[in-house]
Amino acid sequence: RMILNVAPPEKPLPIDMNLQKWSKFYGSTWGSRQHFLYQIYDEMLCADMVQREIAKGANYRYIIRVRPDVLMIAPFPSYESLNFGTLEHPIVLYANKKVYCCGNEDTFGVGYTDIMMQYLTRYKIVNAMEEDFRLFPKGVGWTSESNLHRLITLYWNASLLEADGIQHALLRTKWTDKSKVADKFSGGRGSRGRGRKNGKEH
């Protein structure tokens, strides 16, 4: 089943521009920083929805995070064929960069439920109103993708890795090679993205 969450109108999120981390963010304007924060804030709202379903008795082994403008241009691999690591050292997978690049770490992610719930709630860490020089080293520029890498490896004892079998493209970007996407899509079955609940795909 599909669960939708209708969010209220967006208002500016709190942000302390005096913190050194924001001076090194790749987006140089206040608006670009707000856009990034709302992206990960909305991910946190999605995590809240999942948590409510778990509280009702749902049991999810995997969670997929995917942008709404992503097109899967090849059949999604079986979960059994993907390497998710172990529960002690999980792996979050993102889509093949040789098929579509770049920023893939930040457009699609799939992994075990526990690590993905941390992935989806990084807003609480990223927008903390204090300096964290382990996550945001002095003088080092950062992006959403590099921030996710540092969080996963330094904080959560996990890895963020590319999966050759997961192939996607963004539909709205000017960098999309439309002919390449069309050729791949016409030659295979399209996929809207899948989840697995209680060991069964839905």
N, C-alpha and C positions, 0 to 999 in steps of 0.2 A: 504494500500500500504506500501511497505517497502522502507525506505530511508537509504542509506549507506553513510558513510563519510570515505574517504580514507585519512588517516593522513600521513604526511611526515615522513621520517626516524626520529627515536627518538634521540634527543641530550640531554645531561645532563641538568636537570632543575636547576635553581638557588636554592641554599640552604645555609643558614648561619649556619655552624656547631658550631659556637661559642654560639649560643642560647642554654640555658639550656634544653629546651624541647627535643632537639635531643639526648641529653645524656641519657634521660630516655625512649626513644622509644624502643619497644621490639626488633627491628632489630638492631643488634650491628654494622653493616657495612654500609659504604657509599652506596654500591649497594642496600642493602635492603631498605634503606630510599628512594633512587631513584625509586625503584620498587613501593613502596607505593605511592610516589608522582605522578608517571605516572598513577597509577590506578585512583586516584581521579582527575588528570588533564584530563584524557580521559572521565571521567564522566562529567566534565565541557563541553567538546566538544559535548557530547550528548545533554546536556542542551541547548547549542547554536543551535543545529539542531531543537530541539523542539520549541525554541523561534522563529526561522525563520518561522516555519509552523504556529505558532500562529499569527505572524505578517501578514501572508497571509490570515488569517481568520479561521484557524482551531480552534476547541474548544475541549479541552481535559478535562475530569472530573478527570481521574486517570492517573498516570504514574507508570509504572513498571520498576525497575532497576534490571537486572539479568545478571549474568556472562555467557559468551558463553559456558562454560563447565558444566553448570547446567542441570540436567535431572529432569523434573517434574515426580514423580513416582506415582502420584495420580491425578485424574481430578482436575483442578483448580476450587475452589469454586466460586459460583456466587458472584458478587460484593455486591449484596444486603445482603448476608449472613455474610459479614465481617464487623467488627467494625472499621470504620475509624475516629471515634470521631466526632468532630464538626469543622467547619471552624475556630472557635476561639481557640480551643484546639484540633488540629488534631492528629491522630495516624498513624504512619508508621508501617507496619506489616512486619515481617520476618518469615522464614519457621520454621516448627516444629523441635525442637532440640531432641525430643524423637525418631524421625524417623532417623534423620541424625544430627550429631554434629561434629565439632563445628565451630565457626566463622560465624554462620548463619546471624548475624546482618549485615555482610559485603559481603554476596553473593547474597542476594535477598532483595528487598524492594518494597513495593507498598503503595500508599497513594494518597491523593488529590493532584492535580497539584501544588498548591502553595507551600506546604511543600516539595514536591518532587523536585521542582526546587531549593529550598534551599539546600536540601540533596545533589543534584548533583553538586552544586557549592561550596562545602566546601573547595576546594583547595585554594580559595582566602583567607580564614580565617586561615587554617592550615599552609600554607606556607608564612604567612605574615612575613616580616623581622623585627619583633619586638616581645618582650616577652608579653605573655598574660597569666598571672598567674591564671586567673579565669578558663581558658580552660586547661592550663598546670600547675597545682599547683607544687610548688617547691618540689623536692624530690620524686614525685609520678610517677611511671612508667605508660606507656600508650601503647595502641594498636590501630589499626584502629577501632576496634569495640568499645572500651571504649571511644575513641574520638568522635565517632558518637553519642553515648549515651549522652555525656556531651553537645555536640552542640545542639542536639534536645531538651533536657530538660532545659538547662540553657539559651540558646540563642533564641530558636524559640517557646517556650511555647507549646511544643508538647511532645509526648511519642513515644518510640520505643518498640513495644511489639511483643511477639511470637503469631503466629496464628496456632492453631492445624490443621486446614484444609488445610494449604499450606504445601505440602510435597515434598521435593527435595533431591537430592544427587549430589555431585560433581563426575564427571566421571574420572578425571585424578589423583585423590589423592590416595595414598597408603592406606589411612585409610577407603576408601569406602568398605563396606561389599558387595561385588559383588553379592553374593547369595541372600542377602536380597533385594537388588535393583532389581535383576532379578525376584524374586518372586512377588514383588509388581507390577513391570511393566507389567509382563505377565498377572496379574489378573485384570488390569484396563486399561482404555484408556489413552494413552500418551498425553501430552500437551506440545506444543512448547512455550507457553506463549502467552498472549493475551493483547490487549489494548482496550480501549473504546474511540470512537470518536463520539461527538455529541450524546451521550447516546446509541450508538450502538456498539456492539462488532465487531472487525475486526481482 
